[in-house]
Amino acid sequence: TAGITQAPTSQILAAGRSMTLRCTQDMRHNAMYWYRQDLGLGLRLIHYSNTAGTTGKGEVPDGYSVSRANTDDFPLTLASAVPSQTSVYFCASSEGQTTDTQYFGPGTRLTVL
Amino acid sequence: GQNIDQPTEMTATEGAIVQINCTYQTSGFNGLFWYQQHAGEAPTFLSYNVLDGLEEKGRFSSFLSRSKGYSYLLLKELQMKDSASYLCAVRDSNYQLIWGAGTKLIIKP
């Protein structure tokens, strides 16, 4: 099985433009997460979804939005990108929220100029 | 605030043993995870501890002391492919993972 896929692999984006990072999982996991990873910092949670139809804010949600219309997909949208959003973005999923291991997609490397 | 501390970088020799420490201060505790991350790749799950003591899984072992807010990952019989970053993460009272910045492990022949 593919597990979790993310698209695109990398992107260069002009400041002020919008972009959607795609994430799809085929494990029928209930919970999904978006993290950003910056050099010298731990992974930081942007948004999460415990089940289809629900979403929640993580540690650094400003400038980002998410939706969870179905179990498999969890897109992350940057409405108006800024250079501080330059980062590597990882999508992850887990069977449940409270006790289960999170599994990660391959990541999207985003550069905002 | 919540804090996870790990050494930034460690160096070890192929075939040797290395211990990577992690100390944490979080609002609540619902388990501690170790992940491995090779450069340019996604983190992959290594181990999970929720009770005090040692969990062994092949060449890797992970230890937890909840009273001390302390964990370590022990890697034995080091191989060149073990060169990677090792991430410590604690699940807090809201069941969210709080991540350390990671320890970059360099293996020398």
Backbone of each chain as ProteinMPNN parsed JSONL, in Angstrom:
{"seq_chain_A": "TAGITQAPTSQILAAGRSMTLRCTQDMRHNAMYWYRQDLGLGLRLIHYSNTAGTTGKGEVPDGYSVSRANTDDFPLTLASAVPSQTSVYFCASSEGQTTDTQYFGPGTRLTVL", "coords_chain_A": {"N_chain_A": [[0.847, -1.2, 0.0], [0.305, 2.367, -0.5], [0.324, 4.062, 1.673], [0.846, 7.096, 2.978], [0.567, 9.822, 0.866], [1.964, 12.806, -0.476], [1.633, 15.922, -2.148], [2.672, 18.894, -3.843], [6.069, 17.541, -4.301], [8.027, 19.449, -3.99], [8.061, 23.054, -3.987], [8.267, 26.336, -5.274], [7.165, 29.442, -4.33], [5.638, 32.561, -4.925], [5.523, 35.324, -2.706], [2.441, 36.224, -1.232], [0.866, 34.766, -2.944], [-1.513, 32.054, -3.205], [-1.734, 28.65, -2.079], [-2.287, 25.126, -2.163], [-1.453, 22.353, -0.305], [-1.365, 18.956, -0.803], [-2.605, 15.959, 0.713], [-2.965, 12.539, 1.066], [-4.217, 9.544, 2.395], [-4.227, 5.966, 2.538], [-4.899, 4.188, 4.485], [-7.119, 4.17, 5.96], [-7.149, 5.609, 8.295], [-8.324, 7.374, 11.155], [-7.432, 9.802, 12.281], [-5.652, 12.727, 11.295], [-2.839, 14.863, 10.528], [-1.069, 17.982, 10.217], [2.224, 19.085, 10.055], [4.95, 21.382, 10.445], [8.415, 21.563, 9.711], [11.293, 23.024, 10.776], [14.678, 24.089, 10.56], [16.604, 23.292, 13.366], [14.47, 23.359, 15.058], [11.825, 21.548, 16.692], [9.333, 19.356, 15.226], [6.363, 21.088, 14.485], [2.968, 21.352, 15.239], [0.419, 22.177, 13.011], [-2.331, 22.049, 12.12], [-4.958, 19.734, 12.918], [-6.968, 16.743, 12.54], [-9.363, 14.832, 14.019], [-11.256, 13.114, 13.086], [-13.151, 12.468, 10.083], [-14.705, 15.396, 8.891], [-14.218, 17.001, 11.078], [-11.994, 19.438, 12.451], [-9.037, 20.834, 14.017], [-7.086, 23.351, 15.73], [-3.559, 23.565, 15.895], [-0.329, 24.138, 17.299], [0.775, 26.221, 15.732], [-1.192, 27.691, 13.918], [-1.771, 30.008, 12.439], [-2.317, 31.657, 9.363], [-2.772, 29.413, 7.92], [-5.118, 26.996, 6.647], [-7.38, 24.209, 6.886], [-9.238, 21.357, 5.66], [-11.497, 18.593, 6.038], [-13.017, 16.654, 4.315], [-13.464, 14.003, 3.764], [-12.39, 10.657, 4.78], [-9.88, 10.068, 3.691], [-8.479, 12.317, 2.658], [-6.664, 15.324, 3.352], [-6.209, 18.34, 2.905], [-3.965, 21.154, 3.028], [-4.094, 24.609, 3.148], [-2.527, 27.597, 2.142], [-3.403, 30.795, 2.339], [-2.388, 33.323, 1.646], [0.701, 33.461, 0.971], [3.673, 33.905, 2.974], [7.164, 34.786, 3.462], [8.045, 33.608, 5.893], [6.746, 31.244, 5.989], [8.197, 29.451, 4.623], [9.368, 26.231, 4.621], [9.57, 22.724, 5.545], [6.909, 20.635, 5.024], [5.03, 18.228, 6.669], [2.669, 15.698, 6.423], [0.715, 13.604, 8.486], [-0.706, 10.558, 9.806], [-2.874, 8.721, 12.014], [-4.322, 5.811, 13.539], [-6.142, 6.298, 15.596], [-6.655, 9.053, 17.887], [-5.772, 9.138, 20.547], [-3.991, 7.121, 21.493], [-2.425, 6.112, 19.501], [0.241, 5.379, 17.145], [1.8, 7.786, 15.049], [2.051, 8.064, 11.541], [4.073, 9.125, 8.867], [3.916, 11.158, 5.888], [5.919, 11.738, 2.866], [6.657, 14.41, 2.764], [6.583, 17.938, 1.875], [8.539, 20.313, 0.384], [8.597, 23.66, 0.769], [9.222, 26.817, -0.573], [8.996, 30.206, -0.027], [9.141, 33.15, -1.693]], "CA_chain_A": [[0.0, 0.0, 0.0], [1.078, 3.588, -0.614], [0.441, 4.72, 2.96], [0.488, 8.509, 2.881], [1.218, 10.542, -0.22], [1.869, 14.263, -0.431], [1.967, 16.601, -3.399], [3.834, 18.46, -4.608], [7.277, 17.209, -3.545], [8.615, 20.74, -3.65], [7.415, 24.169, -4.678], [8.693, 27.706, -5.009], [5.937, 30.232, -4.398], [5.814, 33.994, -4.701], [4.796, 35.857, -1.556], [1.122, 36.746, -1.57], [0.096, 33.776, -3.689], [-2.122, 30.989, -2.412], [-1.323, 27.313, -2.471], [-2.817, 24.007, -1.385], [-0.638, 21.151, -0.197], [-2.293, 17.823, -0.769], [-2.244, 14.798, 1.524], [-3.93, 11.454, 0.94], [-3.8, 8.287, 3.02], [-5.064, 4.833, 2.144], [-4.897, 3.255, 5.61], [-8.414, 4.363, 6.634], [-6.907, 6.177, 9.613], [-9.282, 8.407, 11.529], [-6.795, 11.072, 12.624], [-4.622, 13.247, 10.389], [-2.109, 15.992, 11.114], [-0.097, 18.723, 9.437], [3.336, 19.645, 10.807], [6.048, 22.002, 9.723], [9.708, 21.272, 10.318], [12.275, 24.058, 10.496], [15.996, 23.749, 11.066], [16.852, 23.641, 14.759], [13.237, 23.298, 15.838], [11.077, 20.307, 16.581], [8.114, 19.419, 14.433], [5.314, 21.887, 15.124], [1.652, 20.992, 14.729], [-0.304, 23.308, 12.427], [-3.74, 21.704, 12.287], [-5.201, 18.309, 12.99], [-8.352, 16.306, 12.386], [-9.532, 13.564, 14.725], [-12.114, 12.274, 12.269], [-13.687, 13.204, 8.94], [-15.702, 16.407, 9.227], [-13.781, 17.828, 12.199], [-10.608, 19.9, 12.429], [-8.647, 21.6, 15.189], [-5.866, 24.137, 15.599], [-2.393, 23.13, 16.631], [0.528, 25.148, 17.934], [1.081, 27.332, 14.822], [-2.213, 27.626, 12.869], [-2.027, 31.272, 11.744], [-1.917, 31.683, 7.962], [-3.078, 28.112, 7.327], [-6.439, 26.438, 6.873], [-7.509, 22.812, 6.469], [-10.575, 20.784, 5.579], [-11.473, 17.128, 6.074], [-14.311, 16.287, 3.732], [-13.579, 12.544, 3.803], [-11.37, 10.036, 5.617], [-8.591, 9.897, 3.051], [-7.795, 13.532, 2.206], [-6.525, 16.382, 4.363], [-5.413, 19.394, 2.274], [-3.545, 22.329, 3.8], [-4.092, 25.775, 2.269], [-1.936, 28.864, 2.532], [-4.231, 31.745, 1.602], [-1.53, 34.384, 1.123], [1.976, 32.987, 1.528], [4.708, 34.843, 3.414], [8.459, 34.09, 3.514], [8.207, 32.814, 7.122], [6.126, 29.94, 5.781], [9.195, 28.579, 4.015], [9.542, 25.138, 5.561], [9.191, 21.399, 5.06], [5.602, 20.314, 5.585], [4.742, 16.805, 6.742], [1.345, 15.211, 6.776], [0.798, 12.347, 9.219], [-1.995, 10.005, 10.179], [-2.878, 7.66, 13.019], [-5.606, 5.123, 13.552], [-6.945, 7.112, 16.492], [-5.888, 10.195, 18.389], [-5.282, 9.138, 21.919], [-2.924, 6.201, 21.867], [-1.824, 5.437, 18.348], [1.438, 5.886, 16.494], [1.603, 8.597, 13.854], [2.846, 7.693, 10.378], [4.31, 10.362, 8.129], [4.139, 11.214, 4.459], [7.296, 12.076, 2.483], [6.927, 15.828, 2.947], [6.61, 18.931, 0.795], [9.48, 21.39, 0.678], [8.014, 24.898, 0.236], [10.014, 28.04, -0.457], [8.212, 31.395, -0.345], [10.079, 34.244, -1.991]], "C_chain_A": [[0.87, 1.232, 0.0], [1.27, 4.249, 0.74], [-0.069, 6.15, 2.857], [1.257, 9.13, 1.726], [0.988, 12.033, -0.055], [2.261, 14.827, -1.787], [1.797, 18.101, -3.212], [4.994, 18.053, -3.703], [7.978, 18.484, -3.102], [7.963, 21.826, -4.487], [8.096, 25.467, -4.288], [7.501, 28.603, -5.29], [6.252, 31.696, -4.16], [4.98, 34.44, -3.507], [3.482, 36.466, -2.012], [0.257, 35.773, -2.347], [-0.49, 32.742, -2.737], [-1.654, 29.638, -2.94], [-1.982, 26.284, -1.578], [-1.866, 22.843, -1.465], [-1.581, 19.976, -0.005], [-1.721, 16.666, 0.052], [-3.352, 13.766, 1.416], [-3.366, 10.212, 1.612], [-4.777, 7.185, 2.638], [-5.155, 3.781, 3.24], [-6.2, 3.322, 6.405], [-8.225, 4.832, 8.079], [-7.903, 7.298, 9.9], [-8.626, 9.774, 11.697], [-5.714, 11.443, 11.608], [-4.071, 14.555, 10.929], [-1.269, 16.681, 10.039], [0.935, 19.334, 10.376], [4.214, 20.457, 9.856], [7.335, 21.728, 10.49], [10.718, 22.298, 9.839], [13.576, 23.711, 11.183], [16.157, 24.2, 12.517], [15.623, 23.617, 15.653], [12.619, 21.922, 15.701], [9.911, 20.477, 15.618], [7.058, 20.206, 15.205], [3.981, 21.614, 14.432], [0.921, 22.238, 14.24], [-1.809, 23.132, 12.648], [-3.847, 20.193, 12.382], [-6.683, 18.027, 12.769], [-8.491, 14.952, 13.044], [-10.415, 12.58, 13.947], [-12.664, 13.12, 11.127], [-14.785, 14.158, 9.406], [-15.328, 17.316, 10.376], [-12.323, 18.235, 12.019], [-10.326, 20.695, 13.695], [-7.345, 22.323, 14.939], [-4.758, 23.558, 16.457], [-1.642, 24.297, 17.223], [0.717, 26.393, 17.069], [0.086, 27.394, 13.668], [-2.355, 28.871, 11.993], [-1.475, 31.243, 10.325], [-2.226, 30.399, 7.219], [-4.535, 27.742, 7.589], [-6.471, 25.014, 6.341], [-8.979, 22.459, 6.336], [-10.441, 19.272, 5.621], [-12.849, 16.644, 5.618], [-14.542, 14.781, 3.759], [-12.414, 11.976, 4.602], [-9.984, 10.149, 5.01], [-7.797, 11.182, 2.829], [-7.777, 14.618, 3.271], [-5.652, 17.497, 3.769], [-5.13, 20.562, 3.219], [-3.424, 23.505, 2.84], [-3.415, 26.966, 2.921], [-2.644, 29.922, 1.706], [-3.393, 32.834, 0.935], [-0.137, 34.161, 1.721], [2.919, 34.133, 1.899], [6.025, 34.078, 3.546], [8.66, 33.232, 4.764], [7.517, 31.45, 7.033], [7.016, 29.0, 4.96], [9.557, 27.493, 5.019], [9.37, 23.815, 4.824], [7.911, 21.014, 5.793], [5.375, 18.8, 5.513], [3.289, 16.6, 7.137], [1.533, 13.878, 7.493], [-0.604, 11.847, 9.506], [-1.806, 8.962, 11.275], [-4.268, 7.064, 13.08], [-6.601, 5.87, 14.438], [-6.097, 8.246, 16.996], [-5.15, 9.883, 19.669], [-4.083, 8.238, 22.162], [-2.114, 5.675, 20.691], [-0.624, 6.167, 17.757], [1.067, 6.701, 15.267], [2.57, 8.152, 12.756], [2.886, 8.876, 9.43], [4.378, 10.145, 6.621], [5.536, 11.71, 4.161], [7.634, 13.552, 2.594], [6.843, 16.648, 1.678], [7.549, 20.048, 1.22], [8.986, 22.654, -0.013], [8.946, 26.064, 0.497], [9.15, 29.206, -0.898], [9.175, 32.567, -0.51], [9.386, 35.59, -2.043]], "O_chain_A": [[2.021, 1.19, 0.433], [2.274, 4.93, 0.951], [-1.263, 6.384, 2.673], [2.474, 8.972, 1.631], [-0.052, 12.465, 0.442], [3.114, 14.275, -2.482], [0.887, 18.541, -2.509], [4.916, 18.201, -2.484], [8.461, 18.58, -1.973], [7.392, 21.565, -5.546], [8.455, 25.675, -3.129], [6.899, 28.532, -6.362], [7.049, 32.028, -3.283], [3.854, 33.978, -3.326], [3.415, 37.136, -3.043], [-0.962, 35.937, -2.404], [-0.021, 32.577, -1.611], [-1.237, 29.509, -4.091], [-2.21, 26.525, -0.392], [-1.509, 22.392, -2.553], [-2.473, 20.002, 0.843], [-0.512, 16.435, 0.074], [-4.523, 14.066, 1.643], [-2.199, 9.866, 1.431], [-5.97, 7.419, 2.442], [-5.452, 2.618, 2.966], [-6.364, 2.618, 7.401], [-9.017, 4.507, 8.964], [-8.275, 8.065, 9.011], [-9.197, 10.79, 11.302], [-4.968, 10.589, 11.129], [-4.737, 15.264, 11.683], [-0.819, 16.05, 9.083], [0.594, 20.004, 11.351], [4.217, 20.247, 8.643], [7.357, 21.668, 11.719], [10.968, 22.426, 8.641], [13.583, 23.112, 12.259], [15.878, 25.352, 12.851], [15.722, 23.829, 16.862], [12.855, 21.216, 14.721], [9.551, 21.593, 15.245], [6.88, 20.022, 16.409], [3.883, 21.641, 13.205], [0.816, 23.23, 14.961], [-2.462, 23.962, 13.28], [-2.941, 19.466, 11.976], [-7.525, 18.924, 12.803], [-7.798, 14.009, 12.661], [-10.324, 11.367, 14.135], [-12.645, 14.349, 11.196], [-15.662, 13.798, 10.192], [-16.024, 18.296, 10.642], [-11.516, 17.466, 11.497], [-11.245, 21.169, 14.363], [-6.585, 21.956, 14.043], [-4.981, 23.122, 17.586], [-2.229, 25.311, 17.6], [0.809, 27.501, 17.596], [0.483, 27.168, 12.524], [-2.979, 28.817, 10.933], [-0.327, 30.86, 10.1], [-1.972, 30.299, 6.019], [-5.113, 28.118, 8.608], [-5.692, 24.653, 5.459], [-9.852, 23.17, 6.834], [-9.391, 18.728, 5.279], [-13.709, 16.281, 6.421], [-15.687, 14.329, 3.775], [-11.546, 12.723, 5.052], [-9.006, 10.309, 5.74], [-6.567, 11.147, 2.814], [-8.751, 14.807, 4.0], [-4.469, 17.587, 4.1], [-5.939, 20.904, 4.082], [-2.729, 23.411, 1.828], [-3.677, 27.304, 4.075], [-2.499, 29.943, 0.483], [-3.658, 33.22, -0.203], [0.159, 34.613, 2.827], [2.96, 35.173, 1.241], [6.016, 32.86, 3.722], [9.372, 32.229, 4.708], [7.693, 30.604, 7.91], [6.616, 27.879, 4.645], [9.998, 27.786, 6.13], [9.064, 23.789, 3.631], [7.843, 21.063, 7.021], [5.506, 18.181, 4.458], [2.767, 17.237, 8.051], [2.423, 13.106, 7.138], [-1.571, 12.608, 9.457], [-0.724, 8.398, 11.439], [-5.257, 7.707, 12.728], [-7.762, 6.049, 14.068], [-4.946, 8.395, 16.587], [-4.014, 10.321, 19.854], [-3.228, 8.577, 22.98], [-1.204, 4.867, 20.881], [-0.494, 7.387, 17.855], [0.139, 6.356, 14.535], [3.748, 7.899, 13.01], [1.878, 9.546, 9.208], [4.829, 9.105, 6.141], [6.275, 12.067, 5.078], [8.809, 13.91, 2.521], [7.006, 16.141, 0.568], [7.378, 20.653, 2.278], [8.956, 22.718, -1.242], [9.404, 26.28, 1.619], [8.626, 29.207, -2.012], [9.917, 32.922, 0.405], [10.033, 36.609, -2.282]]}, "seq_chain_B": "GQNIDQPTEMTATEGAIVQINCTYQTSGFNGLFWYQQHAGEAPTFLSYNVLDGLEEKGRFSSFLSRSKGYSYLLLKELQMKDSASYLCAVRDSNYQLIWGAGTKLIIKP", "coords_chain_B": {"N_chain_B": [[5.764, 26.486, 30.232], [5.98, 24.008, 27.61], [8.532, 21.637, 27.083], [11.051, 19.887, 25.361], [14.104, 18.364, 25.575], [17.042, 17.527, 23.853], [20.315, 16.336, 22.962], [22.067, 18.189, 20.453], [23.77, 17.103, 18.526], [25.568, 14.044, 18.008], [28.395, 11.873, 17.918], [29.533, 8.702, 16.895], [31.149, 5.484, 16.731], [31.232, 3.02, 14.174], [29.824, -0.134, 14.932], [29.88, 0.269, 17.636], [28.216, 1.306, 20.756], [25.602, 3.621, 21.416], [24.026, 6.13, 23.376], [21.201, 8.094, 23.403], [19.909, 10.838, 24.932], [16.868, 12.169, 26.355], [15.075, 14.703, 27.82], [12.129, 15.897, 29.417], [9.542, 18.337, 29.909], [6.321, 18.614, 30.304], [2.814, 19.399, 29.907], [1.147, 17.208, 31.396], [1.292, 13.654, 30.663], [1.243, 11.198, 28.275], [2.619, 9.137, 27.123], [5.705, 8.383, 25.384], [7.573, 8.849, 22.453], [9.975, 7.63, 20.103], [11.466, 8.541, 17.083], [13.033, 7.935, 13.935], [14.839, 9.831, 11.576], [16.037, 10.066, 8.447], [18.172, 12.17, 6.485], [16.399, 14.459, 4.531], [14.165, 12.871, 4.413], [11.057, 11.377, 5.615], [10.036, 11.256, 9.097], [10.293, 8.134, 10.803], [8.705, 5.653, 12.762], [10.124, 4.401, 15.754], [10.012, 3.551, 18.525], [7.918, 3.195, 21.481], [7.096, 4.297, 24.676], [5.231, 4.016, 27.601], [5.016, 3.218, 30.164], [7.248, 3.013, 33.002], [10.589, 1.884, 32.502], [12.441, -0.45, 30.451], [12.227, -0.904, 26.973], [12.821, -3.254, 24.56], [13.921, -3.689, 21.228], [15.207, -5.43, 18.986], [18.227, -4.149, 17.791], [17.771, -1.752, 18.934], [16.837, -0.009, 21.89], [14.614, 1.451, 24.271], [14.259, 3.578, 27.042], [12.373, 4.629, 29.877], [11.744, 6.99, 32.449], [9.304, 8.19, 34.263], [9.063, 9.696, 36.608], [11.386, 11.165, 36.646], [11.211, 12.546, 34.31], [12.466, 11.663, 31.933], [14.092, 10.008, 29.254], [15.819, 7.569, 27.307], [17.341, 6.552, 24.221], [18.819, 3.682, 23.111], [21.263, 2.532, 21.022], [22.646, -0.275, 19.627], [25.527, -2.077, 18.326], [26.293, -0.382, 16.137], [25.555, 0.711, 12.833], [26.472, 2.003, 9.612], [24.209, 2.88, 8.317], [22.672, 3.799, 10.375], [23.173, 6.415, 10.722], [21.549, 9.338, 11.166], [18.859, 11.557, 12.114], [17.448, 11.564, 15.376], [14.398, 11.664, 16.852], [12.671, 12.771, 19.681], [9.516, 12.571, 21.207], [6.748, 13.657, 23.098], [3.553, 12.74, 24.21], [1.063, 14.874, 25.215], [-1.231, 16.139, 27.79], [-3.411, 16.825, 26.256], [-3.307, 15.001, 24.313], [-1.7, 15.635, 22.201], [1.292, 15.566, 20.241], [4.374, 16.639, 21.435], [7.374, 17.804, 20.228], [10.894, 17.184, 20.343], [13.864, 18.895, 19.132], [15.481, 17.126, 17.888], [18.227, 14.789, 17.567], [21.157, 14.721, 15.864], [22.835, 12.03, 14.641], [26.016, 10.974, 13.985], [27.8, 8.534, 12.348], [30.924, 7.084, 12.386], [33.401, 5.334, 10.464]], "CA_chain_B": [[5.717, 26.009, 28.876], [6.357, 22.624, 27.371], [9.895, 21.594, 26.592], [11.72, 18.604, 25.156], [15.523, 18.639, 25.359], [17.904, 16.459, 23.363], [21.561, 16.894, 22.426], [21.932, 18.577, 19.052], [24.544, 16.222, 17.658], [26.444, 13.07, 18.645], [29.223, 11.094, 16.996], [29.867, 7.382, 17.415], [31.902, 4.642, 15.802], [30.567, 1.821, 13.674], [29.987, -1.287, 15.789], [29.816, 0.666, 19.046], [26.903, 1.567, 21.356], [25.393, 5.037, 21.722], [22.807, 6.431, 24.129], [20.692, 9.437, 23.128], [19.038, 11.207, 26.041], [15.767, 13.098, 26.128], [14.372, 15.127, 29.037], [10.908, 16.593, 29.015], [8.633, 19.001, 30.846], [5.095, 18.795, 29.527], [1.559, 19.436, 30.649], [0.624, 15.86, 31.321], [2.119, 12.661, 29.961], [0.48, 10.051, 27.77], [3.491, 8.302, 26.318], [6.871, 8.99, 24.751], [7.905, 8.203, 21.186], [11.227, 7.892, 19.393], [11.404, 8.402, 15.642], [14.271, 8.107, 13.181], [14.631, 10.609, 10.359], [17.188, 10.256, 7.577], [18.184, 13.481, 5.842], [15.524, 14.597, 3.38], [13.086, 11.892, 4.427], [10.054, 11.513, 6.665], [10.283, 10.514, 10.332], [9.708, 6.8, 10.894], [8.512, 5.237, 14.143], [11.052, 3.425, 16.314], [9.603, 2.943, 19.781], [6.913, 3.868, 22.288], [7.104, 3.948, 26.096], [4.223, 4.706, 28.424], [5.336, 2.806, 31.531], [8.676, 3.066, 33.324], [11.361, 0.692, 32.213], [13.153, -0.612, 29.189], [11.588, -1.618, 25.871], [13.876, -3.662, 23.636], [13.444, -4.067, 19.901], [16.386, -5.683, 18.163], [19.417, -3.383, 18.183], [17.337, -0.509, 19.571], [16.097, -0.094, 23.146], [14.234, 2.759, 24.78], [14.016, 3.561, 28.482], [11.572, 5.747, 30.378], [11.509, 7.248, 33.862], [8.323, 9.272, 34.322], [9.321, 10.548, 37.768], [12.516, 12.035, 36.311], [10.993, 13.218, 33.034], [13.7, 11.289, 31.235], [14.103, 8.831, 28.412], [16.957, 7.444, 26.394], [17.325, 5.573, 23.141], [20.104, 2.99, 23.071], [21.506, 1.862, 19.751], [23.784, -1.189, 19.74], [26.115, -2.588, 17.077], [25.983, 0.679, 15.189], [25.85, 0.536, 11.416], [26.54, 3.29, 8.904], [22.852, 3.293, 7.975], [22.053, 4.426, 11.548], [23.394, 7.87, 10.637], [20.228, 9.939, 10.984], [18.4, 12.31, 13.287], [16.553, 10.805, 16.24], [13.448, 12.626, 17.398], [11.926, 12.392, 20.877], [8.235, 13.283, 21.243], [5.894, 13.31, 24.238], [2.126, 13.018, 24.056], [0.702, 15.627, 26.422], [-2.56, 15.886, 28.357], [-4.379, 17.0, 25.161], [-3.0, 13.939, 23.351], [-0.913, 16.148, 21.094], [2.714, 15.255, 20.349], [5.33, 17.731, 21.562], [8.588, 17.231, 19.644], [12.216, 17.76, 20.5], [14.472, 19.345, 17.876], [16.179, 16.004, 17.279], [19.665, 14.586, 17.75], [21.809, 14.218, 14.656], [23.835, 11.017, 14.982], [26.998, 10.744, 12.919], [28.531, 7.292, 12.552], [32.208, 7.073, 11.685], [33.918, 3.959, 10.275]], "C_chain_B": [[6.152, 24.572, 28.771], [7.716, 22.59, 26.693], [10.406, 20.167, 26.487], [13.174, 18.918, 24.82], [16.271, 17.382, 24.922], [19.213, 17.099, 22.932], [21.398, 17.154, 20.929], [22.6, 17.572, 18.132], [25.401, 15.276, 18.499], [27.214, 12.333, 17.562], [29.581, 9.777, 17.661], [30.561, 6.579, 16.318], [31.095, 3.42, 15.398], [30.877, 0.632, 14.58], [29.853, -0.992, 17.268], [28.364, 0.812, 19.507], [26.787, 3.068, 21.622], [24.061, 5.2, 22.441], [22.417, 7.877, 23.859], [19.654, 9.771, 24.191], [17.973, 12.211, 25.633], [15.151, 13.432, 27.488], [13.188, 15.986, 28.629], [10.202, 17.245, 30.204], [7.396, 19.33, 30.047], [3.896, 18.88, 30.452], [0.894, 18.086, 30.481], [1.534, 14.938, 30.521], [1.223, 11.487, 29.568], [1.334, 9.226, 26.809], [4.612, 9.077, 25.665], [7.266, 8.162, 23.537], [9.332, 8.556, 20.777], [11.003, 7.61, 17.908], [12.817, 8.579, 15.072], [13.963, 8.894, 11.914], [15.949, 10.731, 9.599], [17.043, 11.576, 6.842], [17.296, 13.484, 4.604], [14.357, 13.64, 3.34], [12.114, 12.163, 5.573], [10.513, 10.816, 7.943], [9.61, 9.145, 10.26], [9.74, 6.331, 12.343], [9.542, 4.203, 14.567], [10.483, 2.742, 17.549], [8.621, 3.824, 20.526], [7.028, 3.36, 23.714], [6.002, 4.723, 26.798], [4.406, 4.357, 29.898], [6.843, 2.873, 31.748], [9.353, 1.765, 32.947], [11.909, 0.695, 30.812], [12.313, -1.411, 28.201], [12.669, -1.957, 24.86], [13.272, -4.136, 22.324], [14.665, -4.214, 19.008], [17.591, -4.91, 18.666], [19.058, -2.111, 18.936], [16.579, -0.815, 20.864], [15.742, 1.319, 23.574], [13.82, 2.611, 26.235], [13.225, 4.789, 28.876], [11.576, 5.772, 31.896], [10.563, 8.441, 33.95], [8.593, 10.218, 35.484], [10.451, 11.535, 37.498], [12.292, 12.812, 35.024], [12.115, 12.943, 32.058], [13.491, 10.015, 30.435], [15.447, 8.754, 27.709], [16.675, 6.382, 25.35], [18.728, 4.995, 23.056], [20.222, 2.252, 21.749], [22.777, 1.019, 19.876], [24.277, -1.589, 18.356], [25.867, -1.612, 15.934], [26.424, 0.34, 13.779], [25.817, 1.901, 10.742], [25.13, 3.797, 8.594], [22.105, 3.91, 9.166], [22.327, 5.925, 11.605], [22.089, 8.535, 10.25], [19.982, 10.882, 12.151], [17.406, 11.456, 14.049], [15.71, 11.801, 17.027], [12.72, 12.024, 18.589], [10.643, 13.206, 20.9], [7.41, 12.758, 22.409], [4.454, 13.657, 23.93], [1.629, 13.657, 25.337], [-0.732, 15.334, 26.865], [-3.673, 16.067, 27.327], [-4.184, 15.965, 24.056], [-2.346, 14.472, 22.085], [0.554, 15.79, 21.326], [3.522, 16.547, 20.421], [6.702, 17.156, 21.189], [9.844, 17.958, 20.092], [12.773, 18.123, 19.125], [15.247, 18.236, 17.184], [17.663, 15.988, 17.576], [20.229, 14.012, 16.465], [22.933, 13.284, 15.066], [24.731, 10.769, 13.778], [27.777, 9.495, 13.272], [29.805, 7.341, 11.723], [32.733, 5.648, 11.58], [34.985, 3.62, 11.307]], "O_chain_B": [[6.639, 23.987, 29.738], [8.011, 23.418, 25.831], [10.223, 19.352, 27.391], [13.443, 19.663, 23.878], [16.15, 16.321, 25.535], [19.235, 18.276, 22.573], [20.685, 16.431, 20.234], [22.06, 17.23, 17.081], [25.897, 15.651, 19.561], [26.743, 12.189, 16.434], [29.895, 9.74, 18.851], [30.554, 6.952, 15.144], [30.359, 2.858, 16.209], [32.028, 0.406, 14.954], [29.727, -1.914, 18.073], [27.422, 0.497, 18.779], [27.764, 3.711, 22.008], [23.093, 4.496, 22.15], [23.221, 8.786, 24.067], [18.648, 9.076, 24.333], [18.15, 12.993, 24.699], [14.751, 12.531, 28.224], [13.235, 16.705, 27.631], [10.263, 16.764, 31.336], [7.416, 20.226, 29.203], [3.954, 18.487, 31.618], [0.158, 17.861, 29.52], [2.425, 15.387, 29.8], [0.549, 10.879, 30.4], [0.839, 8.69, 25.818], [4.493, 10.277, 25.419], [7.291, 6.932, 23.588], [9.825, 9.645, 21.072], [10.432, 6.587, 17.53], [13.662, 9.268, 15.643], [12.95, 8.654, 11.257], [16.87, 11.414, 10.049], [15.931, 12.046, 6.604], [17.423, 12.62, 3.736], [13.629, 13.591, 2.348], [12.325, 13.061, 6.388], [11.304, 9.875, 7.876], [8.508, 9.008, 9.729], [10.705, 6.59, 13.062], [9.808, 3.245, 13.84], [10.462, 1.514, 17.632], [8.496, 5.019, 20.259], [7.054, 2.153, 23.95], [5.858, 5.931, 26.612], [3.996, 5.116, 30.776], [7.62, 2.799, 30.796], [8.771, 0.686, 33.056], [11.853, 1.691, 30.091], [11.758, -2.456, 28.541], [13.356, -1.069, 24.357], [12.279, -4.862, 22.291], [15.103, -3.262, 18.363], [17.941, -5.004, 19.842], [19.93, -1.461, 19.513], [15.786, -1.754, 20.925], [16.469, 2.269, 23.283], [13.133, 1.662, 26.614], [13.382, 5.858, 28.288], [11.434, 4.741, 32.553], [10.978, 9.579, 33.733], [8.374, 11.423, 35.358], [10.468, 12.627, 38.066], [13.111, 13.663, 34.676], [12.653, 13.858, 31.434], [12.816, 9.082, 30.87], [16.129, 9.765, 27.541], [15.892, 5.456, 25.559], [19.707, 5.733, 22.942], [19.366, 1.437, 21.407], [23.847, 1.538, 20.193], [23.566, -1.465, 17.359], [25.304, -1.973, 14.9], [27.492, -0.228, 13.551], [25.203, 2.84, 11.249], [24.885, 5.004, 8.606], [21.028, 4.48, 8.991], [21.769, 6.625, 12.45], [21.577, 8.329, 9.15], [20.803, 10.986, 13.063], [16.619, 10.718, 13.455], [16.223, 12.65, 17.757], [12.212, 10.904, 18.518], [10.672, 14.408, 20.639], [7.383, 11.556, 22.671], [4.166, 14.75, 23.442], [1.747, 13.077, 26.416], [-1.364, 14.399, 26.376], [-4.765, 15.525, 27.499], [-4.812, 16.042, 23.0], [-2.422, 13.848, 21.027], [1.007, 15.719, 22.468], [3.374, 17.434, 19.581], [7.139, 16.154, 21.755], [9.862, 19.183, 20.209], [12.236, 17.719, 18.094], [15.632, 18.38, 16.024], [18.28, 17.028, 17.807], [19.821, 12.935, 16.029], [23.87, 13.69, 15.754], [24.265, 10.403, 12.699], [28.349, 9.397, 14.358], [29.774, 7.602, 10.521], [32.539, 4.842, 12.49], [35.525, 2.513, 11.297]]}, "name": "protein", "num_of_chains": 2, "seq": "TAGITQAPTSQILAAGRSMTLRCTQDMRHNAMYWYRQDLGLGLRLIHYSNTAGTTGKGEVPDGYSVSRANTDDFPLTLASAVPSQTSVYFCASSEGQTTDTQYFGPGTRLTVLGQNIDQPTEMTATEGAIVQINCTYQTSGFNGLFWYQQHAGEAPTFLSYNVLDGLEEKGRFSSFLSRSKGYSYLLLKELQMKDSASYLCAVRDSNYQLIWGAGTKLIIKP"}
